[in-house]
Amino acid sequence: MFFPKLKDIASTDIVYIEEDRTIREAMDRMFSTQHNCLVVEGKDGYYALSINQVLKSWDTGENPALSVGELSLRRIPTFSKEMNILDALDELEFNFDEILALEENGDVYGILTFTDIITSIDPETFMGNFRLDHILRVTRRIPWLPPETKTHDILREMERTNHSSVILVEEQKPVGIVTSKDMLRILKKGGNLQRPIREYMIRPVLTLPYETTISETLDFLRKHRFKRAVAVDRAGRLMGVFTQKEIVAFTYHR
């Protein structure tokens, strides 16, 4: 079975931000580049500034002039660009969100996320006989809330659960979704956070039957450029939400 090297699937589209830049500048850069993560080059390595950290800093009232270097940032693991992706996944035990692939001299070659892994590997590699319902019991549940929930409370729920999305549900059926990127857009445009999220949520929600195979799910994510799959039963009731990371981790461990 063929698994590519990091250099074969890494994206060279990396957005950096300097440690002395402010949180406000970080928010502006994320909004203008449509990137959920900015790379910070520190004295002892590379660090990730995530969109959720920026949203949390805004919500907790931290000074928008606070510098990026004053935040508690997550270190990004680095490997040679020649390393096999499977070896990297095994070494990290899936405890990562990004990987930096390095040149022989230590310079950054590219960055990998679970989106890159999914879009670069043949879905049949992921054992097409496995279905979404096989991994229901091992997923971390993404929050489900009613669409009348205040937008500010949605932001707080994202912070509390450390999830980048919330599913809006009525009568057990998914009627909308909101992601961290949506929240950033709402803040940038001066949205009223006391209004119900119904006014801002993305709808309709594209769903999959929970009997869908992993291979079919990956095709669906690729086609729509989604980071998560929403699964429903035959009556349209929400069964679960599966992130790229959960799907890749489950199938690689098999």
C-alpha positions as CSV (number, residue, x, y, z in Angstrom):
1,M,0.0,0.0,0.0
2,F,1.5,3.4,-1.0
3,F,1.7,6.3,1.4
4,P,3.2,9.5,0.2
5,K,6.1,11.5,1.6
6,L,5.3,14.8,3.4
7,K,6.7,16.7,0.5
8,D,4.3,15.1,-1.9
9,I,1.2,16.4,-0.1
10,A,2.4,19.5,1.9
11,S,0.9,22.9,0.9
12,T,3.3,25.7,0.3
13,D,0.6,28.2,1.0
14,I,1.7,29.2,4.5
15,V,0.6,32.4,6.2
16,Y,3.0,33.7,8.8
17,I,2.5,36.4,11.4
18,E,5.3,38.0,13.5
19,E,5.4,37.7,17.3
20,D,5.2,41.5,17.7
21,R,2.0,41.8,15.7
22,T,-1.3,42.4,17.6
23,I,-4.3,40.2,18.0
24,R,-6.3,42.7,15.9
25,E,-3.7,42.3,13.1
26,A,-3.9,38.5,13.4
27,M,-7.7,38.7,13.0
28,D,-7.4,40.9,10.0
29,R,-4.8,38.6,8.4
30,M,-7.0,35.5,9.0
31,F,-10.0,37.3,7.5
32,S,-8.1,38.6,4.4
33,T,-6.4,35.3,3.7
34,Q,-9.2,32.9,4.7
35,H,-6.7,30.9,6.8
36,N,-7.8,29.3,10.1
37,C,-4.2,29.1,11.3
38,L,-1.2,31.4,11.2
39,V,2.3,30.2,11.7
40,V,4.5,32.1,14.2
41,E,8.3,31.6,14.0
42,G,9.7,31.7,17.5
43,K,13.3,31.6,18.8
44,D,13.0,27.9,19.5
45,G,10.6,26.6,16.9
46,Y,7.3,27.2,15.1
47,Y,4.0,27.8,16.7
48,A,0.4,27.9,15.6
49,L,-2.1,30.8,16.2
50,S,-5.5,29.3,15.7
51,I,-8.7,31.0,14.8
52,N,-10.3,29.8,18.0
53,Q,-7.5,31.5,20.0
54,V,-8.2,34.8,18.3
55,L,-11.9,34.4,18.9
56,K,-11.3,33.6,22.6
57,S,-9.0,36.6,23.0
58,W,-11.7,38.8,21.6
59,D,-14.5,37.4,23.7
60,T,-12.6,37.5,27.0
61,G,-11.9,41.2,26.4
62,E,-8.1,40.9,26.1
63,N,-6.5,44.1,24.8
64,P,-6.6,43.9,21.0
65,A,-3.2,45.6,21.0
66,L,-1.8,42.6,22.9
67,S,1.0,41.0,20.8
68,V,0.9,37.5,19.4
69,G,4.0,36.6,21.3
70,E,2.3,37.2,24.6
71,L,-0.3,34.4,23.9
72,S,0.1,30.8,24.9
73,L,0.7,29.2,21.5
74,R,0.8,25.5,20.5
75,R,4.0,24.3,19.1
76,I,3.8,22.8,15.6
77,P,5.7,19.4,15.1
78,T,8.3,19.4,12.4
79,F,9.6,16.6,10.3
80,S,11.8,16.1,7.2
81,K,9.9,16.6,4.0
82,E,11.2,13.1,3.0
83,M,9.4,11.4,5.8
84,N,6.5,9.0,5.0
85,I,3.1,10.4,6.1
86,L,2.2,7.1,7.9
87,D,5.4,7.3,9.9
88,A,4.7,10.9,10.9
89,L,1.1,9.9,12.0
90,D,2.4,7.0,14.0
91,E,5.0,9.1,15.8
92,L,2.6,11.8,16.7
93,E,-0.3,9.4,17.5
94,F,-2.7,11.9,15.8
95,N,-2.0,14.5,18.5
96,F,-1.7,17.4,16.2
97,D,-3.6,19.7,13.9
98,E,-0.7,20.8,11.6
99,I,2.7,19.4,10.6
100,L,5.5,21.4,9.1
101,A,7.7,19.7,6.5
102,L,11.3,20.9,6.6
103,E,14.0,21.1,4.0
104,E,17.4,19.5,4.8
105,N,18.8,22.8,5.9
106,G,15.9,23.4,8.4
107,D,13.9,25.8,6.3
108,V,10.2,25.3,6.0
109,Y,9.1,23.5,2.9
110,G,5.3,23.3,3.5
111,I,2.5,22.7,5.9
112,L,0.1,19.7,6.2
113,T,-3.3,19.5,7.7
114,F,-5.9,16.7,7.8
115,T,-7.4,18.3,4.7
116,D,-4.2,17.8,2.8
117,I,-4.0,14.1,3.9
118,I,-7.6,13.4,2.9
119,T,-7.4,15.2,-0.5
120,S,-4.1,13.4,-1.4
121,I,-4.7,9.8,-0.6
122,D,-6.9,7.3,-2.5
123,P,-10.1,6.8,-0.6
124,E,-9.8,3.0,-1.0
125,T,-6.7,3.2,1.2
126,F,-9.2,4.1,4.0
127,M,-10.9,0.6,3.8
128,G,-14.2,1.3,2.1
129,N,-16.0,-1.4,4.1
130,F,-16.0,0.8,7.2
131,R,-19.0,3.1,7.6
132,L,-19.7,6.2,9.6
133,D,-21.8,4.3,12.2
134,H,-18.7,2.3,13.0
135,I,-17.0,5.3,14.5
136,L,-20.0,7.0,16.2
137,R,-18.8,5.7,19.6
138,V,-15.3,7.0,19.4
139,T,-15.9,10.6,18.3
140,R,-15.9,13.7,20.4
141,R,-19.4,15.2,20.1
142,I,-19.5,18.6,18.4
143,P,-22.0,20.8,20.2
144,W,-25.7,20.6,19.1
145,L,-27.8,23.7,20.1
146,P,-31.1,25.2,19.1
147,P,-31.0,28.0,16.4
148,E,-32.5,30.5,18.9
149,T,-29.3,30.4,20.9
150,K,-27.7,33.8,21.2
151,T,-24.7,34.2,18.9
152,H,-22.5,35.2,21.9
153,D,-23.4,31.9,23.6
154,I,-22.4,30.0,20.5
155,L,-19.0,31.7,20.7
156,R,-18.7,30.7,24.4
157,E,-19.7,27.1,23.6
158,M,-16.9,26.9,21.0
159,E,-14.4,28.1,23.6
160,R,-15.7,25.7,26.3
161,T,-15.6,22.6,24.1
162,N,-12.6,23.6,21.9
163,H,-14.6,22.8,18.8
164,S,-14.5,24.8,15.6
165,S,-18.2,24.3,14.7
166,V,-21.6,24.0,16.2
167,I,-24.6,22.2,14.7
168,L,-28.0,23.9,15.1
169,V,-30.8,21.4,15.6
170,E,-34.6,21.5,15.7
171,E,-36.7,18.4,16.4
172,Q,-33.5,16.4,16.4
173,K,-32.8,17.4,12.8
174,P,-29.8,19.6,11.7
175,V,-31.0,22.9,10.3
176,G,-27.8,25.0,10.3
177,I,-24.1,25.1,11.1
178,V,-21.7,27.8,12.2
179,T,-17.9,27.5,12.2
180,S,-15.1,29.5,13.7
181,K,-14.6,31.1,10.3
182,D,-18.2,32.2,10.3
183,M,-17.8,33.7,13.8
184,L,-14.7,35.6,12.6
185,R,-16.8,37.0,9.7
186,I,-19.6,38.0,12.1
187,L,-17.2,39.9,14.3
188,K,-15.4,41.6,11.5
189,K,-18.7,42.9,10.1
190,G,-19.9,44.1,13.5
191,G,-22.7,41.5,13.9
192,N,-25.0,41.8,16.9
193,L,-23.9,38.9,19.2
194,Q,-27.1,39.2,21.2
195,R,-29.2,38.1,18.2
196,P,-30.0,34.4,17.7
197,I,-27.5,32.4,15.6
198,R,-30.4,31.6,13.3
199,E,-29.8,34.9,11.6
200,Y,-26.2,34.0,10.8
201,M,-26.0,30.2,10.5
202,I,-25.2,28.5,7.2
203,R,-28.1,26.5,5.8
204,P,-29.2,24.1,4.6
205,V,-26.8,21.5,6.1
206,L,-25.6,18.9,3.6
207,T,-25.8,15.5,5.3
208,L,-24.9,11.9,4.7
209,P,-26.7,8.7,5.7
210,Y,-25.0,7.3,8.7
211,E,-24.5,4.0,6.8
212,T,-22.2,5.8,4.3
213,T,-18.8,4.2,3.9
214,I,-15.6,5.9,4.9
215,S,-14.5,6.0,1.2
216,E,-17.8,7.6,0.1
217,T,-17.5,10.1,3.0
218,L,-14.0,11.1,1.9
219,D,-15.3,11.7,-1.7
220,F,-18.1,13.8,-0.2
221,L,-15.6,15.9,1.8
222,R,-13.4,16.4,-1.2
223,K,-16.2,17.4,-3.5
224,H,-17.6,20.0,-1.2
225,R,-14.3,21.0,0.4
226,F,-15.8,20.4,3.9
227,K,-13.8,19.7,7.0
228,R,-16.6,17.6,8.7
229,A,-19.4,15.3,7.7
230,V,-22.9,15.5,9.2
231,A,-24.6,12.1,9.5
232,V,-28.3,11.5,9.9
233,D,-30.6,8.4,10.2
234,R,-33.3,7.5,7.7
235,A,-35.7,9.9,9.4
236,G,-33.2,12.8,9.0
237,R,-32.4,12.9,12.7
238,L,-28.8,13.9,13.6
239,M,-26.6,11.0,14.5
240,G,-23.2,12.5,14.6
241,V,-20.7,14.9,13.2
242,F,-17.3,13.5,12.0
243,T,-14.2,15.6,11.6
244,Q,-11.4,14.9,9.1
245,K,-9.1,14.2,12.0
246,E,-11.5,11.6,13.5
247,I,-12.0,9.8,10.2
248,V,-8.3,9.7,9.4
249,A,-7.4,8.5,12.9
250,F,-10.0,5.8,12.9
251,T,-9.1,4.4,9.5
252,Y,-5.3,4.6,9.9
253,H,-5.5,2.7,13.2
254,R,-7.4,-0.1,11.4
